[in-house]
Amino acid sequence: MSDYDAFAAEYAAHAAVSIYNAGYERPAMQALFGDLRGLRVLDAGCAAGEHSAHLLQCGAEVIAIDRSAAMIAMVRARFGDRIQTHCADLEQPLPFLEDGSVDLVFSSLTLHYLQEWGGVLAEFRRVVRPGGRLLFSTHHPAMTAPLVSNYFATQLVIDRWKIGARDVEVTFYHRPLQTIIDALIIAGFSLRSLIEPRLTARPPLASNADFERLAHNPWFLIIDALSF
């Protein structure tokens, strides 16, 4: 998994305004929230808290977790005690959460950093109440397929991203669509909806190239599922 502590401030500033985050992924995810008033929501992989802010505005009780201590520090500075925060690794158990203690597990652009999904999805299934929701976004296999030698294998990708003024090396995993859905079902979730976000209007400050890419190709994939 990439070490976001090394460039947390730059990433937070980038994600706040990037077309891929602010203009594409966040609106698509937030359109699926529904009525969250009074619900307990786990924001798993909260980064600097952009989604947490919206969850809070929707009336949810938010528990925000991230592997990056620097990101969690930003969330604590931003929200104080309005949000419960934990520095936690999703590849490990979440002992601070009781069985069936949340109504929605929400995870934005985080799971593609994990090689194995069995453990994390089982833990999500443990902490969400029966009939509760799992809503997450991840890299679309169509986006990562050109970066690997075999579409049908889960493969590590080493890439370089421009974050602010810095070039940073990031690692994540390509996984085929069937593997994504199989992991979901094995963990005890039923698929409610599979969404391939598509831009239909150009957001402010978006370049022509970025708009054309996101208007004609899926970049992220959103899964909306129920526990059973």
Phi, psi and omega in degrees: 000140180295146181269092182286346175302328185290337181217039184298314182296316179296319180294318180300316179294320179295310185293335181296333187233349184301140177301324183292328178265294187289328185260350189230296185288310185298313178299322181293319179292314185291336176293343183262357188300316188071201182277112181254006184300123177081359181273150178263121187237131172265118175264097189265104187093056191284345186052228183272005171096021180296314177289323179303321179300317181289320176302318179297317179296333180278001176092012180276155167271119191251132170246114185252128179229149177203151177287333183277118177297326179294320178295316180297323177299321178295317180296317179297320179293326184282320189245347182058225183271010176287339178232135174279129184235149175215136170274111189214144179264122182290349174276002179237161176300161180245077188293343180280358178244129179279162177302135175060031188262356178234154180269331182218128167260122184239132181215118184254116171049049183236319190295337180290351175277352183256133179287315182253131180258347185303311183293314184291320180290326176295322178291321174300318180295326179294317188275341180273144181291156174303130184084359177283176188248151166239123179232117180217155173241152180207172175300138176285136178304331178293333178282320184272341183305319179294349183265356183234165183272341185217108182304323190278358179252147170282116187229143176288137176241131173249119186228167175237130180243151172267110179245106186063235180264005186253144167264122183236145176270129179234150176237141177204180184240134166277137170217141182291160183301318181299321179296321178298312183289319179300317180298322179298313183292317179301324182286347178104029177244150173249137183289124177266317180199146173240121187241131172250095185301145179218129177284132176246348176223146184280120177292157176302143177071002179284136176286159177301319183296315180295318180297314180299321180297313185278346176276338186238355182219141175283131180255318176240162179235136178244132178244127175244118187223163178240145173280152178219000000 
